[in-house]
Amino acid sequence: MTRRINIVLPEATIRMLDRVAPKGNRSRLISDAVIHYVTGRAKSNLAEGLKQGALSNAERDLEIAQEWFSVDEEAWQRTKPAAKRKK
């Protein structure tokens, strides 16, 4: 489904559009460009949100890792003798 809209573009943009869009395909090129731009922005926003979330939780995550390190180390040490006995 398509819908007609009116947009205003600078002359330089229209000249560029006419150079790259096959005759009669301005709408297709503009649609593809908008979709590409919006998709790229969405990915960029997601990446930035994940980065900010990781940074804001970094101190908490480090504290949790430090609290559990001794438990993890103990479990690791318990598996070593069992592995030696199997040889």
Backbone bond lengths (Angstrom), bond angles and torsions (degrees), N, CA, C in turn:
res aa  C-N    CA-C-N  psi(-1)  N-CA   C-N-CA  omega(-1)  CA-C   N-CA-C  phi
1 M - - - 1.446 - - 1.525 108.18 -
2 T 1.268 116.93 136.72 1.459 121.47 178.04 1.522 109.67 -123.93
3 R 1.315 113.53 163.61 1.461 119.97 179.41 1.516 108.40 -144.56
4 R 1.283 117.59 136.19 1.462 122.31 -179.35 1.530 109.24 -83.61
5 I 1.337 114.81 133.15 1.464 120.63 173.74 1.526 107.99 -134.46
6 N 1.295 116.29 162.82 1.463 121.30 175.05 1.516 107.69 -109.28
7 I 1.328 115.69 132.07 1.459 120.20 176.21 1.520 108.41 -128.43
8 V 1.298 115.73 157.97 1.459 121.44 178.64 1.527 106.75 -117.19
9 L 1.344 115.30 125.76 1.458 121.15 -179.74 1.521 109.22 -126.51
10 P 1.311 116.93 151.28 1.464 119.62 174.77 1.539 110.39 -63.73
11 E 1.322 115.89 150.58 1.467 121.24 179.94 1.532 111.47 -54.14
12 A 1.319 117.20 -42.29 1.469 120.60 -178.74 1.526 110.89 -61.72
13 T 1.313 116.85 -37.70 1.464 120.77 178.67 1.525 110.48 -67.08
14 I 1.317 116.35 -40.37 1.468 120.01 179.27 1.526 110.46 -65.71
15 R 1.331 117.88 -41.39 1.471 120.38 177.38 1.521 110.77 -60.85
16 M 1.326 116.33 -42.62 1.464 120.70 178.46 1.528 110.24 -63.97
17 L 1.294 116.06 -44.21 1.463 121.73 178.91 1.530 110.93 -59.01
18 D 1.323 116.16 -43.95 1.464 120.18 179.91 1.532 111.83 -66.20
19 R 1.326 117.72 -29.55 1.476 120.46 178.52 1.523 111.76 -71.26
20 V 1.333 118.05 -34.65 1.471 119.97 -173.27 1.522 114.40 -102.97
21 A 1.319 117.37 -20.28 1.471 119.86 -178.54 1.527 109.20 -92.77
22 P 1.317 116.87 127.53 1.468 118.45 173.80 1.533 109.96 -58.78
23 K 1.309 115.98 151.48 1.465 120.61 -176.75 1.532 111.03 -50.56
24 G 1.311 116.27 126.95 1.456 121.83 178.27 1.523 114.63 83.59
25 N 1.334 118.11 4.57 1.469 119.99 -177.16 1.534 113.41 -115.88
26 R 1.310 116.61 24.23 1.473 118.91 177.12 1.523 111.26 -57.35
27 S 1.314 115.64 -45.99 1.466 119.75 -176.68 1.522 111.13 -59.47
28 R 1.331 116.59 -43.08 1.467 120.62 -179.70 1.533 110.52 -62.04
29 L 1.328 115.97 -45.42 1.465 119.69 -179.53 1.528 110.85 -64.06
30 I 1.303 117.35 -44.28 1.467 120.69 179.56 1.530 109.91 -63.64
31 S 1.315 117.66 -41.92 1.462 120.95 178.49 1.526 110.61 -61.89
32 D 1.330 116.71 -47.64 1.472 120.52 178.86 1.529 111.41 -60.52
33 A 1.338 115.75 -41.30 1.464 119.94 -179.50 1.529 111.59 -65.03
34 V 1.317 116.99 -42.43 1.467 120.94 179.32 1.522 110.09 -64.26
35 I 1.334 117.20 -45.16 1.469 120.46 179.39 1.515 110.48 -61.99
36 H 1.325 116.84 -43.77 1.467 120.80 178.78 1.533 111.05 -60.72
37 Y 1.314 116.11 -45.01 1.465 121.20 -179.59 1.529 111.75 -63.36
38 V 1.319 116.10 -48.35 1.468 120.23 -177.36 1.532 110.54 -65.47
39 T 1.322 117.48 -41.07 1.464 120.77 178.07 1.519 110.60 -62.42
40 G 1.316 116.05 -44.14 1.470 120.11 178.34 1.518 112.13 -62.10
41 R 1.323 116.47 -41.43 1.463 120.41 178.49 1.524 111.21 -64.85
42 A 1.331 116.01 -39.96 1.468 119.69 -179.84 1.523 109.88 -62.68
43 K 1.332 117.38 -43.77 1.471 120.81 178.88 1.521 110.74 -64.51
44 S 1.320 115.69 -41.66 1.458 120.28 179.11 1.522 111.10 -63.76
45 N 1.330 116.45 -42.99 1.471 120.68 178.87 1.524 111.10 -64.56
46 L 1.330 116.75 -39.91 1.460 120.54 178.16 1.524 110.52 -63.51
47 A 1.327 116.47 -46.28 1.469 120.52 179.61 1.529 110.61 -60.63
48 E 1.323 116.75 -42.59 1.464 120.42 179.65 1.528 110.76 -65.89
49 G 1.323 117.08 -39.68 1.460 120.30 177.76 1.513 112.21 -64.24
50 L 1.328 116.36 -41.75 1.473 119.93 177.21 1.517 110.99 -63.87
51 K 1.331 116.21 -41.80 1.470 120.65 178.84 1.531 110.43 -61.55
52 Q 1.333 116.80 -47.16 1.459 120.20 -179.65 1.528 111.54 -64.00
53 G 1.327 116.37 -38.17 1.459 119.60 177.18 1.521 111.89 -64.02
54 A 1.329 116.10 -42.99 1.466 119.77 178.75 1.520 110.78 -64.38
55 L 1.318 117.09 -42.30 1.466 120.14 179.80 1.530 111.55 -65.82
56 S 1.330 116.52 -40.04 1.463 118.88 -178.43 1.531 111.44 -71.14
57 N 1.337 117.60 -24.61 1.465 120.95 179.98 1.519 113.38 -100.13
58 A 1.318 118.20 1.46 1.461 121.73 -173.96 1.531 112.25 -59.68
59 E 1.319 117.11 -44.92 1.470 120.20 -178.26 1.530 110.61 -64.42
60 R 1.327 116.69 -44.65 1.455 121.15 178.34 1.527 111.03 -61.66
61 D 1.337 116.64 -44.42 1.459 121.04 -179.05 1.528 111.51 -63.96
62 L 1.321 117.03 -38.00 1.464 120.95 177.46 1.526 110.67 -65.48
63 E 1.317 117.10 -41.64 1.468 120.48 177.94 1.527 110.87 -62.11
64 I 1.315 117.08 -42.86 1.471 120.57 178.62 1.515 110.31 -63.04
65 A 1.328 116.65 -44.28 1.470 120.44 179.76 1.524 110.67 -61.71
66 Q 1.317 117.40 -41.15 1.461 120.94 179.41 1.525 111.48 -66.55
67 E 1.334 116.93 -38.77 1.459 120.45 178.51 1.524 111.85 -63.54
68 W 1.315 117.19 -37.94 1.461 121.26 -175.51 1.522 113.16 -92.38
69 F 1.318 118.52 -5.86 1.457 120.59 -176.75 1.523 111.64 -58.71
70 S 1.329 117.63 -45.27 1.461 120.20 -177.68 1.531 111.14 -63.89
71 V 1.309 117.60 -38.55 1.466 121.48 178.60 1.523 109.51 -65.54
72 D 1.306 117.05 -44.30 1.457 121.90 179.42 1.534 110.43 -64.47
73 E 1.306 116.63 -42.53 1.472 121.10 179.57 1.528 110.36 -63.56
74 E 1.332 116.69 -41.28 1.457 120.89 178.71 1.530 110.73 -62.53
75 A 1.300 116.63 -44.54 1.467 120.71 178.71 1.520 110.52 -63.06
76 W 1.308 117.04 -40.22 1.459 121.36 178.99 1.532 110.49 -63.19
77 Q 1.330 116.91 -42.96 1.469 121.01 -179.82 1.530 110.82 -64.68
78 R 1.315 117.75 -34.97 1.470 121.19 179.65 1.529 111.85 -67.57
79 T 1.308 117.59 -28.89 1.468 119.61 -179.08 1.523 111.70 -80.24
80 K 1.305 118.91 -22.23 1.465 121.37 -178.41 1.525 112.81 -61.65
81 P 1.343 119.83 -52.20 1.471 118.57 -179.59 1.536 112.98 -61.20
82 A 1.310 117.08 -36.16 1.463 120.36 178.81 1.529 109.93 -63.63
83 A 1.294 117.60 -37.89 1.459 120.77 179.35 1.526 110.06 -69.10
84 K 1.330 118.35 -36.95 1.469 120.92 179.27 1.512 111.11 -67.52
85 R 1.346 118.01 -37.37 1.471 121.15 -179.51 1.522 112.05 -65.58
86 K 1.318 117.75 -30.62 1.451 120.81 -178.18 1.521 112.56 -70.22
87 K 1.318 117.85 -23.57 1.470 121.55 -178.05 1.465 112.30 -74.35
